[in-house]
Amino acid sequence: MQLILLLLLLLSCHVASAAIHSLKHVYTASSGVPNFPEFVAVVFVDGFQTDHYSSITKTTVPTQAWMSRVTADDPEYWKRQTSYWEGQEQIGRVNIEILKERFNRTEGIHVIQVLNGCEWDDETGEVNGFGLISYNGEDILILDMKAQRWITTKPQLLRSQHKWNNDKSWLEFMEHRLTQECPVRLKNTLMYGKSTLQRTVLPRVSLLQKTPWSPVSCHATGFYPDRALMFWSRDGEELYEHVDHGELLYNHDGTFQMSVDLNLSLVKPDDWWRYDCVFQLSGVENDILTKLDPAVIRTNWVEKPSSTTLPITLSAVVAVVSVLTLATGVTVYKKKKGERLKLVMAV
């Protein structure tokens, strides 16, 4: 499910933005999947997994060492979470059977994925709750928290949509759970994991180029948090043309990486010094500037021969080409460059 796998904060302005923190519950109920638990639930805070439960262990456990601190403030926390997920496991099993019938798919693999949680802006205090349900990879129900209603585009789910939207107590429970309880848990978790979740790590920035005619890629890796911007500038002004922004990617150590390419086709060699790669990280006052300089570009192509050997090498090449031309002719080609709840109740 794309929205579950790729929930990233989109930034649209070049200023140090306030941190928007998130707590996400992601759980999967399935049947017919070999060697996989029928139910798995994980909790993420700012992209870090903090809790884990499965139908095999039947226990909710912390996945970060600092999450064990919650026990001092709330001794029943893990027991309560286990009880909650046990209930969701039962509901998930029921919902799979209902959806099999609704979609007339009784055989094979069946997977329900649920995402819900909240976001909190630590500058404005704004809180947003969200909910999303998918079945076999397709989003089937989306919660509009502001309008307090569920939305579906699947005819098979219109009955569920009507049922849930007419249950006011259910909608009120969802609102309370996602916009009041969730932010409290989120703030507490941020406190427990402050050294990890609220740290600032600057990136390593490199200029990379595959071949002499390839774009120059400005690559930043190892930074945290993910609220970052990177762009090319000319004389201090951001470039919007002849640049290609890559995706924000997650590193195995919990940091992030990103890149932005500059097409050199319209950059005159004498003007290289006018171009900079600019990296901005939320909460950091100073930008990181990397000058477009051929001396610092890392590449895997072989440098051209030195001037002392060029005449000899060139003569040899001309001689060989002449022979080949007389014998068979020469075909010249150019390699083409790449384009570049009870949070969920029974449906």
Helices and strands as residue ranges (DSSP letters): H 2-5, E 20-31, E 39-45, E 48-54, E 61-62, G 65-69, H 70-73, H 77-102, E 110-121, E 127-135, E 138-144, E 149-151, G 155-157, H 158-165, H 168-176, I 177-181, H 182-192, H 194-197, E 204-209, E 216-223, E 228-234, E 237-238, E 243-245, E 249-250, E 256-262, G 264-266, G 269-274, E 275-281, E 288-291, E 297-299, H 310-328
